[in-house]
Amino acid sequence: MQIWKGARFTYTSPMARWLLSRPSSTKLFVGGLSYDTNETVLKDAFEMHGEIIEVKVICDHKSGKSKGYGFVHFTTEIAASNALKEMNDRILDGRNIRVQYVHKR
């Protein structure tokens, strides 16, 4: 619910405050990856939850080896939310992965 106050809106409803403050995004952080997990493996594991824009496994620029984490960017918040629920604490390449939203800075 919005209440007009001069030139600004204020949100008085608890639901409105929750909707504005919830950590939703289309981009997920995936931690705890095996050092052998590549972008193809990560994409294959997550694509069943929705259309993916980009998958990135972060690698050391000198050695080229994975640093053990990456990102999955979905086209919709619904797909990202489903993937978060289904993939968090799952086993991927023999490792228990952690999935969370990427927080905007």
C-alpha positions as CSV (number, residue, x, y, z in Angstrom):
1,M,0.0,0.0,0.0
2,Q,1.3,3.4,-0.9
3,I,0.5,6.6,0.9
4,W,1.2,9.9,-0.9
5,K,3.3,12.2,1.2
6,G,4.3,15.3,-0.7
7,A,6.6,14.3,-3.5
8,R,7.4,10.8,-2.2
9,F,5.6,7.6,-1.6
10,T,6.0,5.8,1.7
11,Y,5.2,2.1,2.1
12,T,3.2,1.3,5.2
13,S,2.2,-2.3,4.5
14,P,4.5,-5.0,6.0
15,M,4.0,-7.0,2.7
16,A,5.2,-4.0,0.7
17,R,8.2,-3.5,2.9
18,W,9.0,-7.3,2.5
19,L,8.7,-7.2,-1.2
20,L,11.1,-4.3,-1.5
21,S,13.7,-5.7,0.9
22,R,13.7,-9.4,-0.1
23,P,17.0,-10.6,-1.7
24,S,15.7,-11.6,-5.1
25,S,17.8,-11.7,-8.2
26,T,18.3,-13.7,-11.4
27,K,21.9,-14.4,-10.6
28,L,23.1,-17.1,-8.1
29,F,26.4,-17.6,-6.4
30,V,27.5,-21.3,-6.3
31,G,30.2,-22.1,-3.7
32,G,31.9,-25.3,-2.7
33,L,32.5,-26.5,-6.3
34,S,34.9,-29.2,-7.0
35,Y,38.1,-27.9,-8.6
36,D,37.2,-30.3,-11.5
37,T,33.8,-28.7,-12.1
38,N,33.7,-26.6,-15.3
39,E,31.1,-24.4,-16.8
40,T,29.5,-27.2,-18.9
41,V,29.0,-29.3,-15.8
42,L,27.6,-26.4,-13.9
43,K,25.2,-25.4,-16.7
44,D,24.0,-29.0,-17.1
45,A,23.2,-29.2,-13.4
46,F,21.2,-26.0,-13.3
47,E,19.5,-25.7,-16.6
48,M,16.6,-28.0,-15.7
49,H,15.4,-25.2,-13.4
50,G,15.0,-22.6,-16.2
51,E,16.6,-20.8,-19.1
52,I,20.2,-19.7,-18.3
53,I,21.8,-16.5,-19.7
54,E,25.4,-17.2,-18.5
55,V,27.4,-19.6,-16.4
56,K,30.8,-18.7,-15.1
57,V,33.3,-20.8,-13.0
58,I,35.9,-18.5,-11.5
59,C,39.5,-19.6,-12.2
60,D,42.9,-18.4,-11.1
61,H,44.3,-16.3,-13.9
62,K,47.8,-17.7,-13.5
63,S,47.2,-21.5,-13.1
64,G,43.8,-21.6,-14.9
65,K,42.4,-23.9,-12.1
66,S,39.0,-23.3,-10.6
67,K,38.8,-21.4,-7.4
68,G,35.8,-23.5,-6.2
69,Y,33.0,-21.1,-6.9
70,G,31.0,-19.7,-9.8
71,F,27.8,-17.9,-10.9
72,V,24.7,-18.9,-12.7
73,H,22.6,-16.2,-14.3
74,F,18.9,-17.0,-15.2
75,T,16.5,-15.2,-17.4
76,T,13.8,-15.0,-14.6
77,E,13.6,-14.6,-10.9
78,I,11.3,-17.6,-10.7
79,A,13.9,-19.9,-12.4
80,A,16.6,-18.6,-10.0
81,S,14.4,-19.1,-7.0
82,N,13.6,-22.7,-8.0
83,A,17.2,-23.5,-8.6
84,L,18.2,-22.0,-5.3
85,K,15.6,-24.2,-3.5
86,E,16.5,-27.3,-5.4
87,M,20.3,-27.1,-5.7
88,N,21.4,-25.7,-2.3
89,D,23.2,-28.4,-0.3
90,R,23.1,-30.8,-3.2
91,I,26.1,-33.0,-4.3
92,L,27.7,-31.9,-7.5
93,D,30.9,-33.6,-8.7
94,G,31.3,-35.2,-5.3
95,R,31.1,-31.9,-3.4
96,N,28.3,-30.4,-1.3
97,I,27.5,-27.1,-3.0
98,R,26.1,-23.9,-1.5
99,V,23.8,-21.7,-3.5
100,Q,22.7,-18.2,-2.7
101,Y,21.5,-15.0,-4.4
102,V,24.1,-12.6,-5.6
103,H,23.5,-9.4,-3.7
104,K,23.6,-6.1,-5.6
105,R,26.1,-3.6,-4.4
